[in-house]
Amino acid sequence: MSERFPSTDVSGVVALASDHGGFALKTVLKDFLIASGRQVLDLGTDGEASVDYPDYAHLMADALKTGKASCGILVCGTGIGISIAANRHPHVRAALVHDAFGARLARQHNDANVLALGGRTTGDEVAKDCARIFLETPFEGGRHQRRIDKLAV
């Protein structure tokens, strides 16, 4: 295992964060996760007033680094900006996902610890399905671990 990328345990607290463009979807996901029996740490934002997505990506990275959460879900308008910001942190592997197949492979092959979604591009039901699959899918290891180790270079 790589020191930089220890295998992700997605069974613990799930942190959620979004900017204003992802606030509505974050709220849907929060309710869904709580109803599913998950512990949720809501890092904000708390409304639709304009905010800067990097601030929330950094809060997510801090929650993962300090152990306040075992994994996370980030949402901005498209998921692009917030995933870029999150991936600037060496211990974050944020995967921008658009469907169930991507959510499954983000975990199986990439051991992603953050799911990124677009609040303006992903419907509620697809997002809930992606979150469920992401949180239920284990990392396969094997040849995939070798590839993840190369990310630490």
Backbone hydrogen bonds in HBPLUS format (Angstrom, degrees):
<---DONOR---> <-ACCEPTOR-->    atom                        ^
c    i                          cat <-CA-CA->   ^        H-A-AA   ^      H-
h    n   atom  resd res      DA  || num        DHA   H-A  angle D-A-AA Bond
n    s   type  num  typ     dist DA aas  dist angle  dist       angle   num
A0070-SER N   A0013-VAL O   2.90 MM  57  5.58 156.1  1.95 144.6 150.6     1
A0014-VAL N   A0039-GLN O   2.95 MM  25  6.25 171.9  1.96 156.3 155.8     2
A0041-LEU N   A0014-VAL O   2.94 MM  27  6.10 159.5  1.98 138.7 141.8     3
A0015-ALA N   A0071-CYS O   2.96 MM  56  6.34 170.9  1.97 150.9 150.3     4
A0073-ILE N   A0015-ALA O   2.82 MM  58  6.30 147.3  1.93 156.1 166.8     5
A0016-LEU N   A0041-LEU O   2.85 MM  25  6.14 155.8  1.90 155.7 155.9     6
A0043-LEU N   A0016-LEU O   2.77 MM  27  5.85 172.3  1.78 170.8 173.1     7
A0017-ALA N   A0073-ILE O   3.10 MM  56  6.58 147.8  2.20 160.3 165.4     8
A0075-VAL N   A0017-ALA O   3.01 MM  58  6.49 142.3  2.15 143.9 155.1     9
A0018-SER N   A0044-GLY O   2.80 MM  26  6.17 145.7  1.92 127.3 136.9    10
A0019-ASP N   A0075-VAL O   3.16 MM  56  6.78 142.7  2.30 153.9 164.2    11
A0022-GLY N   A0019-ASP O   3.12 MM   3  5.43 149.3  2.22 107.3 116.3    12
A0023-PHE N   A0020-HIS O   3.40 MM   3  5.09 158.6  2.45  95.1 101.3    13
A0026-LYS N   A0022-GLY O   2.85 MM   4  5.99 157.5  1.90 159.0 166.7    14
A0027-THR N   A0023-PHE O   3.00 MM   4  6.22 153.4  2.07 151.3 157.7    15
A0028-VAL N   A0024-ALA O   3.16 MM   4  6.50 154.1  2.23 144.8 151.4    16
A0029-LEU N   A0025-LEU O   2.89 MM   4  6.16 164.6  1.92 154.4 158.3    17
A0030-LYS N   A0026-LYS O   2.82 MM   4  6.00 154.6  1.88 148.7 156.0    18
A0031-ASP N   A0027-THR O   3.10 MM   4  6.31 169.1  2.12 150.3 152.1    19
A0032-PHE N   A0028-VAL O   2.99 MM   4  6.19 158.8  2.04 148.4 154.9    20
A0033-LEU N   A0029-LEU O   2.84 MM   4  6.00 165.0  1.86 155.0 158.2    21
A0034-ILE N   A0030-LYS O   2.99 MM   4  6.15 166.1  2.01 154.8 158.6    22
A0035-ALA N   A0031-ASP O   2.96 MM   4  6.07 160.8  2.00 146.5 152.3    23
A0036-SER N   A0032-PHE O   2.98 MM   4  6.16 130.4  2.23 137.2 150.8    24
A0036-SER N   A0033-LEU O   3.10 MM   3  4.91 128.8  2.37  90.5 104.7    25
A0038-ARG N   A0033-LEU O   2.93 MM   5  5.28 160.6  1.97 156.5 150.2    26
A0037-GLY N   A0034-ILE O   2.97 MM   3  5.15 160.5  2.01 108.7 113.5    27
A0055-ASP N   A0052-ASP O   3.09 MM   3  5.84 138.3  2.27 121.1 130.0    28
A0056-TYR N   A0053-TYR O   3.06 MM   3  5.40 128.3  2.34 108.3 120.7    29
A0057-ALA N   A0053-TYR O   3.11 MM   4  6.41 151.2  2.19 154.3 163.2    30
A0058-HIS N   A0054-PRO O   2.91 MM   4  6.09 156.4  1.97 151.9 157.4    31
A0059-LEU N   A0055-ASP O   3.12 MM   4  6.37 147.2  2.24 134.1 142.7    32
A0060-MET N   A0056-TYR O   3.05 MM   4  6.23 152.4  2.13 138.5 145.4    33
A0061-ALA N   A0057-ALA O   2.96 MM   4  6.26 162.2  1.99 148.5 153.1    34
A0062-ASP N   A0058-HIS O   2.97 MM   4  6.19 156.5  2.02 147.3 153.4    35
A0063-ALA N   A0059-LEU O   2.97 MM   4  6.22 156.2  2.02 146.2 152.6    36
A0064-LEU N   A0060-MET O   3.00 MM   4  6.32 152.5  2.08 154.9 162.1    37
A0065-LYS N   A0061-ALA O   2.92 MM   4  6.10 161.5  1.95 148.6 154.3    38
A0066-THR N   A0062-ASP O   2.92 MM   4  6.00 160.4  1.96 154.2 158.1    39
A0068-LYS N   A0063-ALA O   2.92 MM   5  4.93 122.2  2.26 146.6 157.4    40
A0069-ALA N   A0063-ALA O   3.20 MM   6  5.60 143.8  2.34 133.9 128.1    41
A0067-GLY N   A0064-LEU O   3.28 MM   3  5.18 150.8  2.37  97.0 105.5    42
A0072-GLY N   A0113-ASN O   2.92 MM  41  6.42 146.7  2.04 147.3 157.4    43
A0115-LEU N   A0072-GLY O   2.88 MM  43  6.30 157.5  1.93 149.6 151.2    44
A0074-LEU N   A0115-LEU O   2.81 MM  41  6.21 158.0  1.86 157.2 164.8    45
A0117-LEU N   A0074-LEU O   2.93 MM  43  6.37 154.5  2.00 156.8 164.7    46
A0119-GLY N   A0076-CYS O   2.72 MM  43  5.74 168.6  1.73 157.4 159.0    47
A0120-ARG N   A0077-GLY O   2.80 MM  43  4.96 162.7  1.83 137.6 140.6    48
A0083-SER N   A0079-GLY O   3.27 MM   4  6.04 144.2  2.40 128.4 137.3    49
A0084-ILE N   A0080-ILE O   3.01 MM   4  6.25 156.9  2.06 154.9 161.6    50
A0085-ALA N   A0081-GLY O   2.96 MM   4  6.22 164.9  1.99 153.6 157.5    51
A0086-ALA N   A0082-ILE O   2.99 MM   4  6.08 156.9  2.04 138.6 145.1    52
A0087-ASN N   A0083-SER O   2.99 MM   4  6.06 157.9  2.04 145.3 150.9    53
A0088-ARG N   A0085-ALA O   3.29 MM   3  5.52 160.7  2.33 105.2 110.6    54
A0089-HIS N   A0086-ALA O   3.13 MM   3  5.98 169.2  2.14 123.0 126.2    55
A0092-VAL N   A0089-HIS O   3.11 MM   3  5.55 167.7  2.13 122.3 124.6    56
A0113-ASN N   A0093-ARG O   3.10 MM  20  5.50 138.2  2.28 126.4 138.7    57
A0114-VAL N   A0093-ARG O   3.38 MM  21  6.08 150.2  2.47 135.1 127.1    58
A0095-ALA N   A0114-VAL O   2.91 MM  19  6.32 159.0  1.96 160.0 161.1    59
A0116-ALA N   A0095-ALA O   2.89 MM  21  5.64 164.4  1.91 143.7 138.5    60
A0097-VAL N   A0116-ALA O   3.02 MM  19  6.14 166.0  2.04 168.2 163.7    61
A0103-ALA N   A0099-ASP O   3.05 MM   4  6.37 155.0  2.12 149.5 157.3    62
A0104-ARG N   A0100-ALA O   2.94 MM   4  6.16 159.2  1.99 152.6 157.3    63
A0105-LEU N   A0101-PHE O   3.04 MM   4  6.30 169.5  2.05 154.1 156.6    64
A0106-ALA N   A0102-GLY O   2.86 MM   4  5.90 145.9  1.98 144.3 153.7    65
A0107-ARG N   A0104-ARG O   3.23 MM   3  5.54 131.2  2.49 101.7 112.8    66
A0108-GLN N   A0104-ARG O   2.85 MM   4  6.06 176.6  1.85 161.4 160.3    67
A0109-HIS N   A0105-LEU O   2.94 MM   4  5.32 157.3  1.99 131.4 138.9    68
A0112-ALA N   A0106-ALA O   2.92 MM   6  5.49 174.9  1.92 143.1 143.6    69
A0111-ASP N   A0107-ARG O   3.13 MM   4  4.38 141.6  2.29 114.1 117.7    70
A0140-GLU N   A0108-GLN O   3.03 MM  32  5.09 172.0  2.03 128.1 130.6    71
A0121-THR N   A0118-GLY O   3.24 MM   3  5.01 152.9  2.32  96.0 104.1    72
A0122-THR N   A0118-GLY O   2.91 MM   4  5.49 133.4  2.13 150.7 152.7    73
A0127-ALA N   A0123-GLY O   2.90 MM   4  6.07 161.6  1.93 155.8 161.8    74
A0128-LYS N   A0124-ASP O   2.91 MM   4  6.17 158.5  1.96 152.6 158.0    75
A0129-ASP N   A0125-GLU O   2.99 MM   4  6.15 158.2  2.04 144.2 150.3    76
A0130-CYS N   A0126-VAL O   2.84 MM   4  6.09 158.8  1.89 151.3 157.4    77
A0131-ALA N   A0127-ALA O   2.90 MM   4  6.12 160.3  1.94 150.1 155.3    78
A0132-ARG N   A0128-LYS O   2.93 MM   4  6.12 166.1  1.95 151.2 154.8    79
A0133-ILE N   A0129-ASP O   2.98 MM   4  6.13 172.1  1.99 154.3 156.5    80
A0134-PHE N   A0130-CYS O   2.85 MM   4  5.90 163.5  1.88 150.1 155.6    81
A0135-LEU N   A0131-ALA O   2.98 MM   4  6.12 160.6  2.02 150.4 154.9    82
A0136-GLU N   A0132-ARG O   3.01 MM   4  6.13 129.2  2.27 141.9 155.6    83
A0136-GLU N   A0133-ILE O   3.18 MM   3  5.09 135.9  2.39  95.8 108.0    84
A0137-THR N   A0133-ILE O   3.02 MM   4  5.89 128.9  2.29 151.5 160.4    85
A0144-HIS N   A0141-GLY O   3.06 MM   3  5.26 140.2  2.22 138.8 130.9    86
A0145-GLN N   A0142-GLY O   3.01 MM   3  5.50 133.2  2.24 110.8 122.1    87
A0148-ILE N   A0144-HIS O   2.97 MM   4  6.28 155.9  2.03 150.0 156.9    88
A0149-ASP N   A0145-GLN O   2.84 MM   4  6.05 158.8  1.88 154.8 160.5    89
A0150-LYS N   A0147-ARG O   3.16 MM   3  5.21 128.5  2.44  94.5 107.5    90
A0151-LEU N   A0148-ILE O   2.91 MM   3  5.28 151.7  1.99 109.6 118.8    91
A0152-ALA N   A0149-ASP O   3.15 MM   3  5.63 155.4  2.21 110.6 117.5    92
A0153-VAL N   A0150-LYS O   3.41 MM   3  5.57 166.8  2.43 105.5 108.3    93
